[in-house]
Amino acid sequence: IVNMLFNDGYKRRDCEQPGHVGHGAAAGTTITQFHLAPHRSLLICDTVGLGDSTLTKEEIIQSLRAICTIESLRIDCIIVVSTISRWGEAERMNLEVLDKVFEEGWAKQATLVLTHYRGVLEEAETELEKWYERDKNAEECVVRFKKVILTDNCSVGR
């Protein structure tokens, strides 16, 4: 997702650089990475999630707060990315961390991207409703966001 934002595209070549692309649960971001895209006047900060690191929750909170206090940076957008099939306790804990770092109501201005969605994109809203019926806790977390995007990032062009 970081690479697609950096390159402003979704074709295979847009998804491969500049960030490392891994596969599987162990391939998550293990260190915070910055990607400067001067051609888009954009600095993307890809942060560590709780499930992806040997850092403790407190260390991750401290790291995020340090990034947020860099005076020359202005946070215009928060995008939370998660694999839809792995949504669970780790993702809820990640949201708790963000609640401690940012002001109350931060998610009302944020976007949630749920990856590896295998359904029909035109039916995403209906699929979300079905998911909420099965998992009320997911609904509580997801509806906090201003925007929710479902994507099958494994298929080029989706």
Secondary structure, 3 states (H helix, E strand, C coil): CHHHHHHCCCCHHHHHCCCCCCCCHHHCCCCCEEEEEHHHCEEEEECCCHHHCCCCHHHHHHHHHHHHCCCCCCCCCCEEEEEHHHCCHHHHHHHHHHHHHCCCCHHHHCEEEEECCCCCHHHHHHHHHHHHHHCHHHHHHHCCCCEEEECCCCCCCC
